[in-house]
Amino acid sequence: MLARVNDVRATIGRCANLCGVSVVTKKPDWTGLARAPFAPTRPLLARAREHLRPWFQRERDESDPAARDELAREAWESCATAGLIPIEWLTSERRWVRWIMEHVGRGRDRTLDITDARARQIIDHPPDVQACLTMASDPEGALAAEHLAERVRRALTQWSSPTSPPIELVWRADKLEPETGSILLSYSEPPPGRLEYREFNLQGERAFSAALGDRSPQGWPLFIARMARESELYEVLVDLGYDSANAGGIVLGFEGRSNPYVHAAELFAMGYGVERSANRRYLCIVARPP
């Protein structure tokens, strides 16, 4: 049985170093994170793929949605039995996103336009066998990603209105693009318009370009670059001595609040990711299937 991870920080550092990226501990550095996102080390990939081979074959031969769902649940349970994932994951509070594609629209930048509530289901097991493989190939990395995502969630809660609904943490394990309008948080100075372009927005655009590198501005690379820009705008306000920010239309002081993009950058650096659903209810830990 897979041992519990006793030191998540060590796991985060190990994953990031093996990916060739240093972990951000203070001011986030997004440089190059959009060039080759979603590439964790996946130390158990070969073993997990071999173990799940029969379920992949059965899934290919099955067209009934209910039967395919049962196959995914069965495959997930088999990963625990085989020691690929901790047995307690079967009864934990982890949840996954399942997309119902006939209700999913597409934005001009290839993002998912989720305006229909029927487009998203939250379920208690990975949505397909490929998602099971994604989780079972790197369970330590998944635990580290959850740890960082929880920090992001807490930081976002600090910036939320007291009347806002709780932010739920869920997994996304698919090859689809980010949601339209799913940026974590947007910053501007209070009141907006006082800073000149070169003092504020130019710095954000430079961070945007540094994160993107030579990747085309669409899909996940564009999304990551947008996050890099917002992260830098926060840092500029702090460096200029502001004690508050206009965050998502609400002016709040920096005291007692932290920058959620610090831990978001760490997630992307270790090969995972994070996005906030457009309806603001869900914070998704993103893992792309191998």
N, C-alpha and C positions, 0 to 999 in steps of 0.2 A: 504494500500500500504506500502511496506517495506520502512522504512526511510533510507535516505542516511547515510553512515558511516562517521561521522564527525572526528573521530580520528582513523586512520588506525593503528597507533602504539599500541593503547590500544587493538584493535581487535587482532593484532598479539600476543601480550603478553597474552591475555585471551585464545586464541586457544592453544598456546604452553603450558601454565600452566595446562590447562585441559588435555592436552596430556601427562602430566608428564615430560615435557622437558622444560628447561629454554631457553629463547631466547638469541642468540648470538648477542652482541652489538659491540664487538671489535674483538679480535682474535677469529676466529671460532673454535668451539669444535664439532667435528664430532663423538665423542664417542657414539657408540650404535645406530647411526641414520639408519644404514642398517638392524638392527635386526627386526624392525616392522615398515616399512615405510608406508606412505599413509593412515594415520588413523586420519583425522580431526574429530572434535566433531560432525558435522552435526546435529545441533539442530532442523532443520526442516525436518529431514529424514522421520519420520512417516507420517507427514502431506503431504509431497510431494509424497511419495509412494502411499498413498491412493488416492490422487488427480489424479495421472497418471495411476492408475490401468486400466481404459478403454483403454488407448493408448497402454499399454503393451499388452493387449489382442489382439487388432487390429493388432499390429505389428507382433505378433506370427502367426496370420492367413494370413498375407500378404507376398507374395514371390516376387512381382515385385519391383525392386530397386527404380524406380521412385516413386511408390506409398509409399514405406517405407520412402523415403526422405520427401515426403509431410507430412506424419504422424509425423515425427520428428519435422518439422517446425510448424505444427499445435499444437503439444504437448508443444513446447517452447512458443508459443504465449499464450496458455492456462495457463501456469505457471505465466505469467505476469498478465493476467486477474484475476487470483486467488490471486494475491498479494504475490506470493512466490518469485518472482524476481522483480526488478525495471522495470517499463514499458519502460524506456529509453534503456534498454538492447536490445530491439527489433530493434532499429535503430542506435545502437552504431557501433563503428568500430571493435568490437570484432570479431575474426575469430577462427575457429576450424579446426583441421586436420581430414580428412577422409582418411582412408587407403583403397586402392583397392588391396585386398589380393592376387589376382592372379599375381600381379606384385611385390609382396614383397618376398624377399629371407630371409634366416635364416643363421645367423652366428653360429660358433661352440659353442659360449657361450650363445646361445638362443637370441642374439640380432637380430634386424631387419636390414637386408641388403638392403638398399634403393639405388640401382644403376639405377633403371628404373624411369624416371621422371613421368611415369604414376602411380606410386605406391601411390603418395600423392596428395590429392586435398585439397585446402583451401576454406572453405565455411563459410557462414555468420550465421550459426545456429549450434547447437550441432548435431553431425552426426546420432544419434539415440535416442530413448526414454530413454535408460539407461544413456546416457550422459546428457540429460535434468534433470533427477533425480539427477545426481551427482552435477550439478550446483545449482539446486533449493533447495537441502538439506542443503546448507551452503553458502548462498550468501554473508554474511559478510566475511567469510573466503576466498571466491573467490576474493573479492575486495582487501583484505589484501595481498593475493598471487600476484595479479596483481601489487600492489604497490612495492613489493619486487622484482618481476621479472623485472620491469622497471629499478630498480637500477642495477640489474645484467646486463641488456641490455646496460645501459649507461657505466658501467665499461668495458664491452667487447668492446664497441665502442672506448674507450680510448686506448685499446691495438691493435686496428685494423689498417691496412694500410689505408691511406687517399683514396686510389683507391678502397677499398673494398666496395661491395654493402651494402646498409643499412640492419641492422638486424631487421627483423619483429617479433613482439610478437604475438604468437598464442597459443591457448589452445589445449591440448591433454586430452581427457576424455575417456580412454579405458583401457582394462586390458592387453594390449600387453607390450612387453619388450622394453627397450630403443633401439635407433638406434645404429648400429655398428659404432664405431669411433666418437661418438657424445659428447665426453668430452668437457667441456667449453673452456679450455685453458691449454696447457702444458708448464711447466716452467723448465728451466735449467740455470746454471750459465753462464755468458758470459766471455770468451769463454768456452764452455763445457769441462769438464774433469779436471778442476783445483782442485776441491774439492774431498777429499777422500770419499769413500763409507760411512764410519761411521759418517762423518760430514753432509752428505746431503741425499743420497738415503736411508740410514738406518732409518732416521727420517720419511721419507715418508712412508716406509714400516710399521713402527710402527703405524702411523696414519691410514694406510690401515687396519691393523689388528684390531685396536681399534674400527673403524667404523663398521667392518663386524661382530665382535663378533663370535657367533657360527653358523652364516648363511653360507650356501653353496655358493662358489664363482661363481655365475652365475646370469644372469638376472639383475634385479634392485639392489639387494644387492651388486653385484660385481661392478656395475656402480657407486653406491654411494661411495663405498670404494675407487674406483679410483679417484673420485673427492676429497675425504678426503686426499689422498696422494698428489695430485697436490696442494691443498690448503696449506698443511704443507710445501711443498717445497718452496712455495712463502714466508712463514713466516720464514723459515730457512735462506733464502737469506737476508731478512730484518734484522734478528737478527745478522747475520754475518757481517753486515755493507755494503753489496753490494748496489750500487745506481742504478743498472739496472739489467735486466733479459733477457734471451733469451726466448721469449714468442711466441710459434708457429713458430719458425724459424726467428723471427725478434728481434733484440736487441734494447730494449727501456728502457729509464730511469724510475724510480719509481715516480719521481716528476710529479704531475698532473694526476697520475693514481692510481686506487684503486684495491683491490683484489676482483674480482667478486664472489669468493667463500664465502666471508663473508655472503652475502645475500642469496646465494644458500643454505648454511647451515641453515639459518633461515627458508627458505621455507620447507626444509625437516623436520625441527624440529616441524613445525606447521601442518604437515600431508600432505603437497603438495610437489611438486618437480619442477625441471627445467632441461632441456637438450637443447643442441644446435644441430640442425640437421647436419648430416654429410656433407651436401653441404654448411654449415655455414650461410645460408640465414635466417633460422628461429630459434628463441629462443622459445621453447615450455614450457608453464606452464603445469605441469603434475598433473592431478587429477585422481585417480583410483576410478571406480564406487564402491559403497558399496555392 
